[in-house]
């Protein structure tokens, strides 16, 4: 996978985890974040602050470069 390609599998897993956490009452309202690192590209994917997990769409997920600079989002 090239560093120019977003990993849609990771984004889907993040969205699914957020819905599962919310449905199991493991989080309160919009508290916390979910993140995953892509081992192939080093990109870090993270949920935005202040948004309910059940309302997130793939375009809401932020991607950061390994150095912490914004890649997408």
Phi and psi restraints in degrees (value plus and minus 20) as a CYANA .aco file:
   2 UNK   PHI     -98.8   -58.8
   2 UNK   PSI     135.8   175.8
   3 UNK   PHI     -90.2   -50.2
   3 UNK   PSI     -27.6    12.4
   4 UNK   PHI    -110.0   -70.0
   4 UNK   PSI     -20.2    19.8
   5 UNK   PHI    -131.7   -91.7
   5 UNK   PSI     108.6   148.6
   6 UNK   PHI     -98.0   -58.0
   6 UNK   PSI     122.9   162.9
   7 UNK   PHI    -108.1   -68.1
   7 UNK   PSI      80.4   120.4
   8 UNK   PHI     -87.4   -47.4
   8 UNK   PSI     -46.2    -6.2
   9 UNK   PHI     -85.7   -45.7
   9 UNK   PSI     -65.5   -25.5
  10 UNK   PHI     -83.6   -43.6
  10 UNK   PSI     -62.9   -22.9
  11 UNK   PHI     -80.1   -40.1
  11 UNK   PSI     -63.6   -23.6
  12 UNK   PHI     -83.2   -43.2
  12 UNK   PSI     -61.8   -21.8
  13 UNK   PHI     -82.8   -42.8
  13 UNK   PSI     -59.6   -19.6
  14 UNK   PHI     -83.2   -43.2
  14 UNK   PSI     -66.5   -26.5
  15 UNK   PHI     -82.1   -42.1
  15 UNK   PSI     -63.4   -23.4
  16 UNK   PHI     -83.5   -43.5
  16 UNK   PSI     -61.1   -21.1
  17 UNK   PHI     -83.5   -43.5
  17 UNK   PSI     -60.3   -20.3
  18 UNK   PHI     -82.3   -42.3
  18 UNK   PSI     -64.7   -24.7
  19 UNK   PHI     -84.3   -44.3
  19 UNK   PSI     -62.0   -22.0
  20 UNK   PHI     -84.6   -44.6
  20 UNK   PSI     -62.6   -22.6
  21 UNK   PHI     -81.2   -41.2
  21 UNK   PSI     -64.3   -24.3
  22 UNK   PHI     -86.1   -46.1
  22 UNK   PSI     -63.7   -23.7
  23 UNK   PHI     -87.9   -47.9
  23 UNK   PSI     -44.7    -4.7
  24 UNK   PHI    -115.9   -75.9
  24 UNK   PSI     -11.9    28.1
  25 UNK   PHI      37.3    77.3
  25 UNK   PSI      19.8    59.8
  26 UNK   PHI    -111.6   -71.6
  26 UNK   PSI     -22.8    17.2
  27 UNK   PHI    -163.5  -123.5
  27 UNK   PSI     137.3   177.3
  28 UNK   PHI    -131.8   -91.8
  28 UNK   PSI     101.0   141.0
  29 UNK   PHI      29.7    69.7
  29 UNK   PSI    -135.5   -95.5
  30 UNK   PHI    -130.2   -90.2
  30 UNK   PSI       2.2    42.2
  31 UNK   PHI     -91.0   -51.0
  31 UNK   PSI     122.7   162.7
  32 UNK   PHI      63.9   103.9
  32 UNK   PSI     153.8   193.8
  33 UNK   PHI    -159.5  -119.5
  33 UNK   PSI     139.5   179.5
  34 UNK   PHI    -139.6   -99.6
  34 UNK   PSI     115.4   155.4
  35 UNK   PHI    -161.0  -121.0
  35 UNK   PSI     134.8   174.8
  36 UNK   PHI    -165.8  -125.8
  36 UNK   PSI     126.1   166.1
  37 UNK   PHI    -126.8   -86.8
  37 UNK   PSI     113.4   153.4
  38 UNK   PHI    -103.4   -63.4
  38 UNK   PSI      93.4   133.4
  39 UNK   PHI     -86.4   -46.4
  39 UNK   PSI     -42.0    -2.0
  40 UNK   PHI     -98.8   -58.8
  40 UNK   PSI     -58.1   -18.1
  41 UNK   PHI    -129.7   -89.7
  41 UNK   PSI     -38.8     1.2
  42 UNK   PHI      63.4   103.4
  42 UNK   PSI     -24.6    15.4
  43 UNK   PHI     -85.7   -45.7
  43 UNK   PSI     121.9   161.9
  44 UNK   PHI    -128.3   -88.3
  44 UNK   PSI     106.5   146.5
  45 UNK   PHI    -125.8   -85.8
  45 UNK   PSI     115.3   155.3
  46 UNK   PHI    -165.4  -125.4
  46 UNK   PSI     125.8   165.8
  47 UNK   PHI     -95.4   -55.4
  47 UNK   PSI     130.1   170.1
  48 UNK   PHI     -95.3   -55.3
  48 UNK   PSI     138.0   178.0
  49 UNK   PHI     -99.6   -59.6
  49 UNK   PSI     127.5   167.5
  50 UNK   PHI      57.6    97.6
  50 UNK   PSI      -8.5    31.5
  51 UNK   PHI    -136.7   -96.7
  51 UNK   PSI     112.9   152.9
  52 UNK   PHI     -83.2   -43.2
  52 UNK   PSI     117.3   157.3
  53 UNK   PHI     -79.0   -39.0
  53 UNK   PSI     -55.3   -15.3
  54 UNK   PHI     -96.2   -56.2
  54 UNK   PSI     -24.4    15.6
  55 UNK   PHI    -126.4   -86.4
  55 UNK   PSI     -26.6    13.4
  56 UNK   PHI     -90.1   -50.1
  56 UNK   PSI     124.5   164.5
  57 UNK   PHI    -142.9  -102.9
  57 UNK   PSI     142.2   182.2
  58 UNK   PHI     -70.4   -30.4
  58 UNK   PSI     -56.9   -16.9
  59 UNK   PHI     -87.0   -47.0
  59 UNK   PSI     -35.6     4.4
  60 UNK   PHI     -99.7   -59.7
  60 UNK   PSI     -39.9     0.1
  61 UNK   PHI     -94.3   -54.3
  61 UNK   PSI     111.2   151.2
  62 UNK   PHI    -112.8   -72.8
  62 UNK   PSI     120.9   160.9
  63 UNK   PHI    -137.9   -97.9
  63 UNK   PSI     112.0   152.0
  64 UNK   PHI    -136.1   -96.1
  64 UNK   PSI     126.1   166.1
  65 UNK   PHI     -90.0   -50.0
  65 UNK   PSI     142.3   182.3
  66 UNK   PHI     -76.2   -36.2
  66 UNK   PSI     -47.1    -7.1
  67 UNK   PHI    -103.9   -63.9
  67 UNK   PSI     -18.8    21.2
  68 UNK   PHI      73.0   113.0
  68 UNK   PSI     -25.7    14.3
  69 UNK   PHI     -96.2   -56.2
  69 UNK   PSI     135.0   175.0
  70 UNK   PHI     -88.7   -48.7
  70 UNK   PSI     108.0   148.0
  71 UNK   PHI    -117.8   -77.8
  71 UNK   PSI     -66.5   -26.5
  72 UNK   PHI    -177.1  -137.1
  72 UNK   PSI     116.7   156.7
